[in-house]
Amino acid sequence: MAKKVKCTECDAEFEVPDDVVVGEVISCPDCGLELEVVEIEGDTVKVKILQVSGEDWGE
Ligand SMILES: [Zn+2]
């Protein structure tokens, strides 16, 4: 059984393995963004956009 994730960026819904844990980083299959698991509520997984530290790379 899989859990459902809704991408906070593009609103795509996709599934992740049932053994996903808080703090795990998953990639949205739609927009490719990296999402960090912040909460697991039953079959629903809440995520936030992974903040990459050191945003000034490229300068
Ligand atoms: Zn997405």
N, CA, C, O and the ligand as a Tripos MOL2 file, in Angstrom:
@<TRIPOS>MOLECULE
protein
  237   235    60     0     0
PROTEIN
NO_CHARGES

@<TRIPOS>ATOM
      1 N           0.8400   -1.2000    0.0000 N.3       1 MET1
      2 CA          0.0000    0.0000    0.0000 C.3       1 MET1
      3 C           0.8770    1.2530    0.0000 C.2       1 MET1
      4 O           1.8980    1.3120    0.6860 O.2       1 MET1
      5 N           0.4730    2.2240   -0.7590 N.am      2 ALA2
      6 CA          1.2780    3.4360   -0.8970 C.3       2 ALA2
      7 C           0.5530    4.6240   -0.2750 C.2       2 ALA2
      8 O          -0.6630    4.6110   -0.0840 O.2       2 ALA2
      9 N           1.3310    5.6350    0.0290 N.am      3 LYS3
     10 CA          0.7620    6.8610    0.5780 C.3       3 LYS3
     11 C           0.7160    7.9330   -0.5060 C.2       3 LYS3
     12 O           1.4730    7.8990   -1.4760 O.2       3 LYS3
     13 N          -0.1780    8.8690   -0.3130 N.am      4 LYS4
     14 CA         -0.3570    9.9140   -1.3220 C.3       4 LYS4
     15 C           0.3250   11.2130   -0.9210 C.2       4 LYS4
     16 O           0.2770   11.6450    0.2300 O.2       4 LYS4
     17 N           0.9550   11.8100   -1.9060 N.am      5 VAL5
     18 CA          1.6290   13.0860   -1.7070 C.3       5 VAL5
     19 C           1.0840   14.0820   -2.7200 C.2       5 VAL5
     20 O           0.8330   13.7450   -3.8770 O.2       5 VAL5
     21 N           0.9100   15.3050   -2.2620 N.am      6 LYS6
     22 CA          0.5320   16.3650   -3.1960 C.3       6 LYS6
     23 C           1.6660   17.3630   -3.2390 C.2       6 LYS6
     24 O           2.0540   17.9340   -2.2200 O.2       6 LYS6
     25 N           2.1820   17.5610   -4.4160 N.am      7 CYS7
     26 CA          3.2970   18.4840   -4.5930 C.3       7 CYS7
     27 C           2.8390   19.9070   -4.2860 C.2       7 CYS7
     28 O           1.8230   20.3710   -4.8020 O.2       7 CYS7
     29 N           3.6020   20.5880   -3.4390 N.am      8 THR8
     30 CA          3.2130   21.9490   -3.0650 C.3       8 THR8
     31 C           3.4980   22.9460   -4.1800 C.2       8 THR8
     32 O           3.0000   24.0710   -4.1680 O.2       8 THR8
     33 N           4.2950   22.5210   -5.1290 N.am      9 GLU9
     34 CA          4.6750   23.4240   -6.2110 C.3       9 GLU9
     35 C           3.6970   23.3460   -7.3930 C.2       9 GLU9
     36 O           3.1800   24.3670   -7.8450 O.2       9 GLU9
     37 N           3.4530   22.1400   -7.8830 N.am     10 CYS10
     38 CA          2.6460   22.0100   -9.0960 C.3      10 CYS10
     39 C           1.3030   21.3290   -8.8490 C.2      10 CYS10
     40 O           0.5270   21.1260   -9.7830 O.2      10 CYS10
     41 N           1.0240   20.9730   -7.5800 N.am     11 ASP11
     42 CA         -0.2450   20.3580   -7.2050 C.3      11 ASP11
     43 C          -0.4620   18.9570   -7.7680 C.2      11 ASP11
     44 O          -1.5760   18.4340   -7.7190 O.2      11 ASP11
     45 N           0.5830   18.3560   -8.2940 N.am     12 ALA12
     46 CA          0.4670   16.9910   -8.7920 C.3      12 ALA12
     47 C           0.3250   16.0390   -7.6150 C.2      12 ALA12
     48 O           0.9600   16.2230   -6.5770 O.2      12 ALA12
     49 N          -0.5080   15.0230   -7.7790 N.am     13 GLU13
     50 CA         -0.6300   14.0160   -6.7440 C.3      13 GLU13
     51 C           0.0780   12.7530   -7.1950 C.2      13 GLU13
     52 O          -0.1230   12.2880   -8.3170 O.2      13 GLU13
     53 N           0.8960   12.2060   -6.3330 N.am     14 PHE14
     54 CA          1.5880   10.9710   -6.6630 C.3      14 PHE14
     55 C           1.7530   10.1290   -5.4110 C.2      14 PHE14
     56 O           1.4700   10.5740   -4.2980 O.2      14 PHE14
     57 N           2.2160    8.9020   -5.6140 N.am     15 GLU15
     58 CA          2.3170    7.9850   -4.4910 C.3      15 GLU15
     59 C           3.7590    7.7330   -4.0950 C.2      15 GLU15
     60 O           4.6660    7.7430   -4.9260 O.2      15 GLU15
     61 N           3.9440    7.5070   -2.8050 N.am     16 VAL16
     62 CA          5.2620    7.1550   -2.3000 C.3      16 VAL16
     63 C           5.1320    5.8330   -1.5410 C.2      16 VAL16
     64 O           4.0350    5.4790   -1.1100 O.2      16 VAL16
     65 N           6.2220    5.1060   -1.3750 N.am     17 PRO17
     66 CA          6.1570    3.8360   -0.6490 C.3      17 PRO17
     67 C           5.6260    4.0240    0.7680 C.2      17 PRO17
     68 O           5.7830    5.0850    1.3730 O.2      17 PRO17
     69 N           4.9990    2.9790    1.2790 N.am     18 ASP18
     70 CA          4.3620    3.0290    2.5880 C.3      18 ASP18
     71 C           5.3530    3.2550    3.7250 C.2      18 ASP18
     72 O           4.9760    3.7120    4.8050 O.2      18 ASP18
     73 N           6.6070    2.9380    3.4800 N.am     19 ASP19
     74 CA          7.5950    3.0400    4.5560 C.3      19 ASP19
     75 C           8.3230    4.3920    4.5680 C.2      19 ASP19
     76 O           9.3890    4.5290    5.1680 O.2      19 ASP19
     77 N           7.7350    5.3710    3.9040 N.am     20 VAL20
     78 CA          8.3290    6.7030    3.8870 C.3      20 VAL20
     79 C           8.3670    7.2730    5.3160 C.2      20 VAL20
     80 O           7.4690    7.0120    6.1170 O.2      20 VAL20
     81 N           9.4020    8.0430    5.6220 N.am     21 VAL21
     82 CA          9.5360    8.5930    6.9670 C.3      21 VAL21
     83 C           9.6880   10.1170    6.9110 C.2      21 VAL21
     84 O          10.0900   10.6780    5.8920 O.2      21 VAL21
     85 N           9.3580   10.7690    8.0260 N.am     22 VAL22
     86 CA          9.5150   12.2150    8.1160 C.3      22 VAL22
     87 C          10.9880   12.5740    7.9480 C.2      22 VAL22
     88 O          11.8610   11.9640    8.5640 O.2      22 VAL22
     89 N          11.2460   13.5490    7.1260 N.am     23 GLY23
     90 CA         12.6170   13.9670    6.8750 C.3      23 GLY23
     91 C          13.1690   13.4160    5.5770 C.2      23 GLY23
     92 O          14.2020   13.8650    5.0810 O.2      23 GLY23
     93 N          12.4600   12.4260    5.0310 N.am     24 GLU24
     94 CA         12.8820   11.8430    3.7700 C.3      24 GLU24
     95 C          12.6450   12.8320    2.6200 C.2      24 GLU24
     96 O          11.6720   13.5860    2.6240 O.2      24 GLU24
     97 N          13.5320   12.8140    1.6620 N.am     25 VAL25
     98 CA         13.3990   13.7030    0.5140 C.3      25 VAL25
     99 C          12.9450   12.8980   -0.6900 C.2      25 VAL25
    100 O          13.5510   11.8890   -1.0500 O.2      25 VAL25
    101 N          11.8600   13.3660   -1.3070 N.am     26 ILE26
    102 CA         11.3370   12.6950   -2.4860 C.3      26 ILE26
    103 C          11.2580   13.6920   -3.6270 C.2      26 ILE26
    104 O          11.1940   14.9020   -3.4080 O.2      26 ILE26
    105 N          11.2650   13.1770   -4.8340 N.am     27 SER27
    106 CA         11.1890   14.0480   -5.9930 C.3      27 SER27
    107 C           9.8160   13.9580   -6.6330 C.2      27 SER27
    108 O           9.2650   12.8690   -6.8010 O.2      27 SER27
    109 N           9.2750   15.1020   -6.9850 N.am     28 CYS28
    110 CA          8.0000   15.1290   -7.6890 C.3      28 CYS28
    111 C           8.2260   14.6330   -9.1190 C.2      28 CYS28
    112 O           9.0850   15.1540   -9.8300 O.2      28 CYS28
    113 N           7.4520   13.6210   -9.5410 N.am     29 PRO29
    114 CA          7.6260   13.0830  -10.8940 C.3      29 PRO29
    115 C           7.1590   14.0590  -11.9700 C.2      29 PRO29
    116 O           7.4830   13.8990  -13.1470 O.2      29 PRO29
    117 N           6.4160   15.0450  -11.5680 N.am     30 ASP30
    118 CA          5.8740   16.0040  -12.5190 C.3      30 ASP30
    119 C           6.8180   17.1740  -12.7840 C.2      30 ASP30
    120 O           7.1670   17.4530  -13.9310 O.2      30 ASP30
    121 N           7.2220   17.8500  -11.7230 N.am     31 CYS31
    122 CA          8.0550   19.0370  -11.9030 C.3      31 CYS31
    123 C           9.5080   18.7860  -11.5090 C.2      31 CYS31
    124 O          10.3770   19.6210  -11.7590 O.2      31 CYS31
    125 N           9.7690   17.6220  -10.8870 N.am     32 GLY32
    126 CA         11.1460   17.2710  -10.5560 C.3      32 GLY32
    127 C          11.6940   17.9440   -9.3200 C.2      32 GLY32
    128 O          12.8630   17.7760   -8.9730 O.2      32 GLY32
    129 N          10.8380   18.7120   -8.6530 N.am     33 LEU33
    130 CA         11.2720   19.4200   -7.4640 C.3      33 LEU33
    131 C          11.5140   18.4450   -6.3120 C.2      33 LEU33
    132 O          10.8410   17.4190   -6.2080 O.2      33 LEU33
    133 N          12.4690   18.7690   -5.4560 N.am     34 GLU34
    134 CA         12.7230   17.9230   -4.3020 C.3      34 GLU34
    135 C          11.8710   18.3740   -3.1260 C.2      34 GLU34
    136 O          11.8440   19.5540   -2.7750 O.2      34 GLU34
    137 N          11.1820   17.4220   -2.5300 N.am     35 LEU35
    138 CA         10.2430   17.7140   -1.4540 C.3      35 LEU35
    139 C          10.6330   16.9390   -0.2060 C.2      35 LEU35
    140 O          10.9440   15.7490   -0.2730 O.2      35 LEU35
    141 N          10.6140   17.6230    0.9340 N.am     36 GLU36
    142 CA         10.9410   16.9730    2.2000 C.3      36 GLU36
    143 C           9.6610   16.6160    2.9400 C.2      36 GLU36
    144 O           8.7580   17.4420    3.0730 O.2      36 GLU36
    145 N           9.5890   15.3900    3.4150 N.am     37 VAL37
    146 CA          8.4170   14.9400    4.1640 C.3      37 VAL37
    147 C           8.4130   15.6050    5.5350 C.2      37 VAL37
    148 O           9.3780   15.4850    6.2890 O.2      37 VAL37
    149 N           7.3220   16.3110    5.8590 N.am     38 VAL38
    150 CA          7.2390   17.0000    7.1420 C.3      38 VAL38
    151 C           6.2240   16.3670    8.0800 C.2      38 VAL38
    152 O           6.3120   16.5310    9.2970 O.2      38 VAL38
    153 N           5.2530   15.6400    7.5160 N.am     39 GLU39
    154 CA          4.2200   15.0520    8.3530 C.3      39 GLU39
    155 C           3.5790   13.8780    7.6250 C.2      39 GLU39
    156 O           3.3570   13.9180    6.4150 O.2      39 GLU39
    157 N           3.2900   12.8350    8.3900 N.am     40 ILE40
    158 CA          2.5850   11.6850    7.8190 C.3      40 ILE40
    159 C           1.3030   11.5020    8.6060 C.2      40 ILE40
    160 O           1.3150   11.2950    9.8190 O.2      40 ILE40
    161 N           0.1970   11.5830    7.8810 N.am     41 GLU41
    162 CA         -1.1040   11.5360    8.5240 C.3      41 GLU41
    163 C          -1.9370   10.4640    7.8330 C.2      41 GLU41
    164 O          -2.5440   10.7110    6.7910 O.2      41 GLU41
    165 N          -1.9570    9.2810    8.4190 N.am     42 GLY42
    166 CA         -2.6820    8.1960    7.7770 C.3      42 GLY42
    167 C          -2.0380    7.8610    6.4390 C.2      42 GLY42
    168 O          -0.8660    7.4880    6.3820 O.2      42 GLY42
    169 N          -2.7990    7.9920    5.3780 N.am     43 ASP43
    170 CA         -2.2800    7.6960    4.0470 C.3      43 ASP43
    171 C          -1.8460    8.9530    3.3040 C.2      43 ASP43
    172 O          -1.4940    8.9080    2.1250 O.2      43 ASP43
    173 N          -1.8790   10.0660    4.0110 N.am     44 THR44
    174 CA         -1.5120   11.3220    3.3760 C.3      44 THR44
    175 C          -0.1790   11.8260    3.9160 C.2      44 THR44
    176 O           0.0430   11.8760    5.1260 O.2      44 THR44
    177 N           0.6900   12.1940    3.0040 N.am     45 VAL45
    178 CA          2.0070   12.6920    3.3890 C.3      45 VAL45
    179 C           2.0950   14.1740    3.0460 C.2      45 VAL45
    180 O           1.8320   14.5840    1.9160 O.2      45 VAL45
    181 N           2.4700   14.9660    4.0450 N.am     46 LYS46
    182 CA          2.6400   16.3970    3.7850 C.3      46 LYS46
    183 C           4.1070   16.7000    3.5530 C.2      46 LYS46
    184 O           4.9870   16.1890    4.2450 O.2      46 LYS46
    185 N           4.3440   17.5350    2.5700 N.am     47 VAL47
    186 CA          5.7220   17.8520    2.2100 C.3      47 VAL47
    187 C           5.9170   19.3550    2.1140 C.2      47 VAL47
    188 O           4.9640   20.1250    1.9930 O.2      47 VAL47
    189 N           7.1770   19.7440    2.1730 N.am     48 LYS48
    190 CA          7.5250   21.1290    1.8960 C.3      48 LYS48
    191 C           8.6660   21.1080    0.8900 C.2      48 LYS48
    192 O           9.3840   20.1180    0.7510 O.2      48 LYS48
    193 N           8.8090   22.2150    0.2030 N.am     49 ILE49
    194 CA          9.8780   22.3070   -0.7740 C.3      49 ILE49
    195 C          11.2140   22.2980   -0.0500 C.2      49 ILE49
    196 O          11.4310   23.0630    0.8910 O.2      49 ILE49
    197 N          12.0970   21.4320   -0.4940 N.am     50 LEU50
    198 CA         13.3910   21.3070    0.1530 C.3      50 LEU50
    199 C          14.2050   22.5760   -0.0840 C.2      50 LEU50
    200 O          14.4540   22.9800   -1.2200 O.2      50 LEU50
    201 N          14.6120   23.1910    1.0300 N.am     51 GLN51
    202 CA         15.4150   24.3990    0.9370 C.3      51 GLN51
    203 C          16.8900   24.0120    0.8650 C.2      51 GLN51
    204 O          17.4360   23.3750    1.7660 O.2      51 GLN51
    205 N          17.4890   24.4050   -0.1990 N.am     52 VAL52
    206 CA         18.9090   24.1180   -0.3530 C.3      52 VAL52
    207 C          19.6940   25.2220    0.3430 C.2      52 VAL52
    208 O          19.5660   26.4010    0.0120 O.2      52 VAL52
    209 N          20.5080   24.8160    1.3120 N.am     53 SER53
    210 CA         21.2990   25.8240    2.0270 C.3      53 SER53
    211 C          22.4020   26.3470    1.1300 C.2      53 SER53
    212 O          22.9830   25.6070    0.3360 O.2      53 SER53
    213 N          22.6770   27.6140    1.2650 N.am     54 GLY54
    214 CA         23.6820   28.2330    0.3990 C.3      54 GLY54
    215 C          23.0770   28.5550   -0.9560 C.2      54 GLY54
    216 O          23.5230   28.0490   -1.9850 O.2      54 GLY54
    217 N          22.0610   29.3980   -0.9450 N.am     55 GLU55
    218 CA         21.3570   29.7230   -2.1790 C.3      55 GLU55
    219 C          22.1730   30.6000   -3.1060 C.2      55 GLU55
    220 O          21.7580   30.8800   -4.2310 O.2      55 GLU55
    221 N          23.3080   31.0250   -2.6460 N.am     56 ASP56
    222 CA         24.0810   31.9920   -3.4460 C.3      56 ASP56
    223 C          25.0090   31.3280   -4.4430 C.2      56 ASP56
    224 O          25.8160   31.9990   -5.0870 O.2      56 ASP56
    225 N          24.8990   29.9730   -4.5790 N.am     57 TRP57
    226 CA         25.7550   29.3760   -5.5760 C.3      57 TRP57
    227 C          25.3220   29.8040   -6.9660 C.2      57 TRP57
    228 O          24.1360   29.9380   -7.2640 O.2      57 TRP57
    229 N          26.3070   30.0080   -7.7880 N.am     58 GLY58
    230 CA         26.0140   30.5320   -9.1270 C.3      58 GLY58
    231 C          26.4550   31.9850   -9.2460 C.2      58 GLY58
    232 O          26.4720   32.5560  -10.3360 O.2      58 GLY58
    233 N          26.8070   32.5690   -8.1150 N.am     59 GLU59
    234 CA         27.2350   33.9600   -8.1560 C.3      59 GLU59
    235 C          28.7320   34.0620   -8.3580 C.2      59 GLU59
    236 O          29.2730   35.1670   -8.4180 O.2      59 GLU59
    237 ZN          5.5910   18.9940   -8.5910 Zn       60 ZN60
@<TRIPOS>BOND
     1     1     2 1
     2     2     3 1
     3     3     4 2
     4     3     5 am
     5     5     6 1
     6     6     7 1
     7     7     8 2
     8     7     9 am
     9     9    10 1
    10    10    11 1
    11    11    12 2
    12    11    13 am
    13    13    14 1
    14    14    15 1
    15    15    16 2
    16    15    17 am
    17    17    18 1
    18    18    19 1
    19    19    20 2
    20    19    21 am
    21    21    22 1
    22    22    23 1
    23    23    24 2
    24    23    25 am
    25    25    26 1
    26    26    27 1
    27    27    28 2
    28    27    29 am
    29    29    30 1
    30    30    31 1
    31    31    32 2
    32    31    33 am
    33    33    34 1
    34    34    35 1
    35    35    36 2
    36    35    37 am
    37    37    38 1
    38    38    39 1
    39    39    40 2
    40    39    41 am
    41    41    42 1
    42    42    43 1
    43    43    44 2
    44    43    45 am
    45    45    46 1
    46    46    47 1
    47    47    48 2
    48    47    49 am
    49    49    50 1
    50    50    51 1
    51    51    52 2
    52    51    53 am
    53    53    54 1
    54    54    55 1
    55    55    56 2
    56    55    57 am
    57    57    58 1
    58    58    59 1
    59    59    60 2
    60    59    61 am
    61    61    62 1
    62    62    63 1
    63    63    64 2
    64    63    65 am
    65    65    66 1
    66    66    67 1
    67    67    68 2
    68    67    69 am
    69    69    70 1
    70    70    71 1
    71    71    72 2
    72    71    73 am
    73    73    74 1
    74    74    75 1
    75    75    76 2
    76    75    77 am
    77    77    78 1
    78    78    79 1
    79    79    80 2
    80    79    81 am
    81    81    82 1
    82    82    83 1
    83    83    84 2
    84    83    85 am
    85    85    86 1
    86    86    87 1
    87    87    88 2
    88    87    89 am
    89    89    90 1
    90    90    91 1
    91    91    92 2
    92    91    93 am
    93    93    94 1
    94    94    95 1
    95    95    96 2
    96    95    97 am
    97    97    98 1
    98    98    99 1
    99    99   100 2
   100    99   101 am
   101   101   102 1
   102   102   103 1
   103   103   104 2
   104   103   105 am
   105   105   106 1
   106   106   107 1
   107   107   108 2
   108   107   109 am
   109   109   110 1
   110   110   111 1
   111   111   112 2
   112   111   113 am
   113   113   114 1
   114   114   115 1
   115   115   116 2
   116   115   117 am
   117   117   118 1
   118   118   119 1
   119   119   120 2
   120   119   121 am
   121   121   122 1
   122   122   123 1
   123   123   124 2
   124   123   125 am
   125   125   126 1
   126   126   127 1
   127   127   128 2
   128   127   129 am
   129   129   130 1
   130   130   131 1
   131   131   132 2
   132   131   133 am
   133   133   134 1
   134   134   135 1
   135   135   136 2
   136   135   137 am
   137   137   138 1
   138   138   139 1
   139   139   140 2
   140   139   141 am
   141   141   142 1
   142   142   143 1
   143   143   144 2
   144   143   145 am
   145   145   146 1
   146   146   147 1
   147   147   148 2
   148   147   149 am
   149   149   150 1
   150   150   151 1
   151   151   152 2
   152   151   153 am
   153   153   154 1
   154   154   155 1
   155   155   156 2
   156   155   157 am
   157   157   158 1
   158   158   159 1
   159   159   160 2
   160   159   161 am
   161   161   162 1
   162   162   163 1
   163   163   164 2
   164   163   165 am
   165   165   166 1
   166   166   167 1
   167   167   168 2
   168   167   169 am
   169   169   170 1
   170   170   171 1
   171   171   172 2
   172   171   173 am
   173   173   174 1
   174   174   175 1
   175   175   176 2
   176   175   177 am
   177   177   178 1
   178   178   179 1
   179   179   180 2
   180   179   181 am
   181   181   182 1
   182   182   183 1
   183   183   184 2
   184   183   185 am
   185   185   186 1
   186   186   187 1
   187   187   188 2
   188   187   189 am
   189   189   190 1
   190   190   191 1
   191   191   192 2
   192   191   193 am
   193   193   194 1
   194   194   195 1
   195   195   196 2
   196   195   197 am
   197   197   198 1
   198   198   199 1
   199   199   200 2
   200   199   201 am
   201   201   202 1
   202   202   203 1
   203   203   204 2
   204   203   205 am
   205   205   206 1
   206   206   207 1
   207   207   208 2
   208   207   209 am
   209   209   210 1
   210   210   211 1
   211   211   212 2
   212   211   213 am
   213   213   214 1
   214   214   215 1
   215   215   216 2
   216   215   217 am
   217   217   218 1
   218   218   219 1
   219   219   220 2
   220   219   221 am
   221   221   222 1
   222   222   223 1
   223   223   224 2
   224   223   225 am
   225   225   226 1
   226   226   227 1
   227   227   228 2
   228   227   229 am
   229   229   230 1
   230   230   231 1
   231   231   232 2
   232   231   233 am
   233   233   234 1
   234   234   235 1
   235   235   236 2
@<TRIPOS>SUBSTRUCTURE
     1 MET1         2 RESIDUE 1 A MET
     2 ALA2         6 RESIDUE 1 A ALA
     3 LYS3        10 RESIDUE 1 A LYS
     4 LYS4        14 RESIDUE 1 A LYS
     5 VAL5        18 RESIDUE 1 A VAL
     6 LYS6        22 RESIDUE 1 A LYS
     7 CYS7        26 RESIDUE 1 A CYS
     8 THR8        30 RESIDUE 1 A THR
     9 GLU9        34 RESIDUE 1 A GLU
    10 CYS10       38 RESIDUE 1 A CYS
    11 ASP11       42 RESIDUE 1 A ASP
    12 ALA12       46 RESIDUE 1 A ALA
    13 GLU13       50 RESIDUE 1 A GLU
    14 PHE14       54 RESIDUE 1 A PHE
    15 GLU15       58 RESIDUE 1 A GLU
    16 VAL16       62 RESIDUE 1 A VAL
    17 PRO17       66 RESIDUE 1 A PRO
    18 ASP18       70 RESIDUE 1 A ASP
    19 ASP19       74 RESIDUE 1 A ASP
    20 VAL20       78 RESIDUE 1 A VAL
    21 VAL21       82 RESIDUE 1 A VAL
    22 VAL22       86 RESIDUE 1 A VAL
    23 GLY23       90 RESIDUE 1 A GLY
    24 GLU24       94 RESIDUE 1 A GLU
    25 VAL25       98 RESIDUE 1 A VAL
    26 ILE26      102 RESIDUE 1 A ILE
    27 SER27      106 RESIDUE 1 A SER
    28 CYS28      110 RESIDUE 1 A CYS
    29 PRO29      114 RESIDUE 1 A PRO
    30 ASP30      118 RESIDUE 1 A ASP
    31 CYS31      122 RESIDUE 1 A CYS
    32 GLY32      126 RESIDUE 1 A GLY
    33 LEU33      130 RESIDUE 1 A LEU
    34 GLU34      134 RESIDUE 1 A GLU
    35 LEU35      138 RESIDUE 1 A LEU
    36 GLU36      142 RESIDUE 1 A GLU
    37 VAL37      146 RESIDUE 1 A VAL
    38 VAL38      150 RESIDUE 1 A VAL
    39 GLU39      154 RESIDUE 1 A GLU
    40 ILE40      158 RESIDUE 1 A ILE
    41 GLU41      162 RESIDUE 1 A GLU
    42 GLY42      166 RESIDUE 1 A GLY
    43 ASP43      170 RESIDUE 1 A ASP
    44 THR44      174 RESIDUE 1 A THR
    45 VAL45      178 RESIDUE 1 A VAL
    46 LYS46      182 RESIDUE 1 A LYS
    47 VAL47      186 RESIDUE 1 A VAL
    48 LYS48      190 RESIDUE 1 A LYS
    49 ILE49      194 RESIDUE 1 A ILE
    50 LEU50      198 RESIDUE 1 A LEU
    51 GLN51      202 RESIDUE 1 A GLN
    52 VAL52      206 RESIDUE 1 A VAL
    53 SER53      210 RESIDUE 1 A SER
    54 GLY54      214 RESIDUE 1 A GLY
    55 GLU55      218 RESIDUE 1 A GLU
    56 ASP56      222 RESIDUE 1 A ASP
    57 TRP57      226 RESIDUE 1 A TRP
    58 GLY58      230 RESIDUE 1 A GLY
    59 GLU59      234 RESIDUE 1 A GLU
    60 ZN60       237 GROUP 0 **** ****
